[in-house]
Structures are given as C-alpha cells and as structure tokens.
Amino acid sequence: MDLGVCPAATCTAANGVNHGENGGRVCWAIAGTLCGGKVQGTMANKLGNCLRCDFYGQVASEEESLTLSPVLTEHPWRSSPS
C-alpha cells in the first residue's frame, strides 16, 4: 500500500524549525506523518511514541530548545476542498 509523501516532508509552515527543512525536524508536531509503515494521528495521539523515538532523541540532544507546539497541516487522507 502506497501511503504517499509524508506531510513532514512538505510542511512549509515548519520550515526552519529545529534547523530543519520543512517539517523534517519537527515531525512529532505534524498530524498525519508516516511512521512505522502507517499514517499517524494528531500530535496528542502520537506524542508518547514520538518521545520514545530515536530520531526525536537525536533532535532533542542537538537543539537548545525543542519545538513541541503542534503545526497545523492538511491531513493527507482528507480530500481537498472543492
């Protein structure tokens, strides 16, 4: 099953956060990211898993202060408004 492109890769609202490109270094704050081969939910639903993620730990160790605020994005599984 092709899940498409992860919203973290295209979330321009998060560009530069934690010194990353688009949402690449703040994926835990972006709804609908792709992790573990499936679409993840909202930040509130997935944050527990994200806090145990090796990548999250790496970013946390490299940044003085970490962005934990949710980033609003369009959910990839919802159709665009007509």
N, C-alpha and C positions, 0 to 999 in steps of 0.2 A: 504494500500500500504506500503510495507516494503522498507524503504529508506536505509537500511543497517547501517553500522557503520559510525559515524561522523568522518570526517577527522581530527578534533581536537584531537580525542582520539588516533589516530595512527600517528600523525605527529612528528616523532622523531627529525626532524630538529629544532623543537621548544622546545625540552626537556630542562627544567630548566629555560625557560623564565618566568619572573614574579614568580619565585619559584614554577613553576608547572611541572606536569608530561606530557610529550609530548606537545601537544598544548592546554592543558586544561585550562590554564590561559592566553591565547592569541588568543582565538577563533575568535575575530574580525579581526585578521590579516591573517586568513587562508581562502582561497577560498573554496566554496562548503560546508561549515559547515551546519549542520542541526539545524534549529531553527524554532519554531512555526509550526512544522509539515511539513516543506518543505525545499528543498535544497536552500541555499542562494547563491548569486553570488560572485563576486570578492569583495575584501576589499573596493574598491572605490564605488561599488554599494550598499553595505550593511552598511557602517560605520555610516551613520546617524541613522539607527535603533539601531546599537550596542551602540552608545553613550547614548541612552535613556534606555538601558538595565540595570536592577537591578544588574546582575552579573558583568557587566563591571564596574558599580559604586562601587561595593564591592572591586573588584581587584584594582581599581584606588585609593581607600581610604587606602588600605593595602600596596601599593608599593610607594617607594620614587619617582621613575621614571618609567613610563609606556612605554612598547614597543608598538609603533604604526606602525613599518615597516611591510610591507607585508611579509608573509612567503610563499615561493614557494612550492606548493604541486601539486600532480596529482589530477585533477578533478575526483571525483568518478563516474561521469556519462559518462566519456570517456573511451573507451576501451584501454587496454594496447597495446603498440606497439608489433607487432609480430616479 
